[in-house]
Amino acid sequence: MTDAIWRGDVEVVKAMVLRDPRLLVEDARGVNGNWGPPMSYAANLGQDAIIEMLSSLGARDWQYAFGRACLQGQVGTARRLHALMDDPRPLHESLSGAAYTLNVAGTELLFQLGARAADEAGNCLAPVAMVLETDSRNPAAKHRILELYADHGITLPDTPTMALHRGRIDLLERHLQLDPGLLTRTFSFAEMYPPALRCSSEVEATYGTPLAGATLLHMCADYGEIEIAEWLLAQGMSADALADVDAEGFGGHTPLFSTVVSQTNFWMNHNGEIPEAPFTKLLLEHGANPNAVASLRKQLHPGYGINGVHLYQNVTPIEWGERFVFQKLVNRESMRLIAEYGGH
């Protein structure tokens, strides 16, 4: 079924469904998952002819298929599915899918169709938390989606961390004028992931090297915000800015650790690509210590299937990467570059 949908083979899909109509409502992959039944699976891929055929045979998962099309940025397909729905659920419910993939086209379409980012009382309906906590990384897309939310009625916190999330150097400049200590300031997890925007626990947000008690430069490394990092360094921020050390002695790591283990590395490793290391190079060129030492602990998001809290005592950035429990978050090119600068 999935092969035929990928190929856009309408006749094969039709023959399978006619032979066994239960396929209309079963997961197209034969196992429980979020790709959905054949119509929704086809919506992920923009296979409009298959969607129309399945609809004529009685498929009715229009709502779910619509959400999947928005998630994947299949704008034309999403418009067709929206027209088919008799009583569509509130459109803001579909914003979460596009937020998870940081899909600007899907988000823009939903607002064009009438999605609301806030209710009459100004309460947040848009999934800001999903944009901040998703395992996707695409700085430009994240910036654009957050600005779309702001344009449609969401009041985002006026904080340095939110300015970073939005990619707003102009706002960061104002915060630096008001607070000259911004370049050494550390931020709590709640400041990076505001509970008022429905952000949850430290385990639910996806990031690599611990961020609680870290600086803006650490945040930049995990989110791939290299332009903001360049600006921070140009203002005089130290490439060896230290995260806080907690009561049990964990923390105190520099941003270099965050380039070795970060969420930005995940998708390239996941897709079999070799991550580049521009962030590591930037920090090393600005004097980052390749042999800084810190103790860290990390509990991964449950979606990665690795349980428990993992401890790493007195490690250098290279040792942090070598020992890290989930290697898909590790950037080997960063480690190679750190070694070139004398790291061990």
Buried (B, 14 or more C-beta within 10 A) or exposed (E): BBEBBEEBBBEBBBEBBEEEEEBBBBBBEEEEEEBBBBBBBBBBBBBBEBBBBBBEBEBBBBBBBBBBBBBBBBBEBBBBBBEBEEEBEEBBBBBBBBBBBBBBBBBBBBBEBEBBBBEEEEEBBBBBBBBBBBBBBBBEBBBBBBBBBBEBBBEBBEBBBBBBBBBBBEBBEBBBEEEEEBBEBBBEBEBBBBEEBBBEEBEEBBBBBBBBBBBBBBBBBBBBBBEBBBBBBEEEBBBBBBBBBBEEEBBBBBBBBBBBBBBBBBBBBEEEEEBBBBBBBBBBEBEBBBBBBBBBBBBBBEEBEEEEEBEBEEBBBBBBBBBBBBEBBBBBBBBEBBEEBEBE
